[in-house]
């Protein structure tokens, strides 16, 4: 019959390890901070569990039996790893970490920040990885369920189990191709509303909530095409007469190579705060805190 681990007192194993390594009950007891009779009683209970005497007495002390040697080889390293994992003083070491951090973010983050972030990351952590996830419906559940570490969004979280911090502010700009037949150098509100637009799906638009600004009477865009990614907004605008409203930083990076002119948004609008979000349950996780500091630094540097 297979041994039921729940019936075994695992506290007996550290006692057993100490006796094997010390070779004497008195020295093992001193190492463990226990009395010698308590160590002897623990060994007797373990003998009954494994059905083996475990030790033979010699003039030099206690010698482990072959069964005890097998048991020691099987459990000693694992107990050490468990102790290290549970020790609060065992600090996270970026140099040896192989953790994968999962970030819910639009492709804006991948394009603008991920490359420089990886350069910074590799300076101290050669094995840490980053995986970007799309912000689909109910994406905050991924944070709460432990399936994602961070999110980047322009909206504050709606669940009080999530923490958020403003890490940057984004401005909106409009892009149109340099040879656009009707737009050159500047754009009026009338011209903005008359032009045909390439847009993102509704969820992506919440990152830079243009439709909240345009949701007033008379503020309706002529939507000609919808794409999935920020970068594709600029690509479509560069190869057609459609215009796009995009983050200014991204426009400044891509406009020269795509033959685009960058235009001021036709009305005055405030900057849009961008929040870094994470589960409060991970506040004390040293690895999570270390990576969060890197993320904050990289996004603020934009």
Secondary structure, DSSP 8 states (H G I E B T S, - for coil): ----GGGS-THHHHHHHHHHHH-SHHHHHHHHT--HHHHHHHHHHHHHHHTS--EEEETTEEEE-HHHHHHHHHHHHHHHHHHHHH-TTS---TTT---EEEEE--HHHIIIIIHHHHHHHHTT-SS-EEEEE---TTTHHHHHTTS-SEEEESS--SSTTEEEEEEEEE-EEEEEETT-SS--S---HHHHHHSEEEEE-HHHHTTTTHHHHS-STT---EEEEEESSHHHHHHHHHTSS-BEEEEHHHHHHHHHHHTEEEEE-SS----EEEEEEEEGGGTT-HHHHHHHHHHHHHHHT-
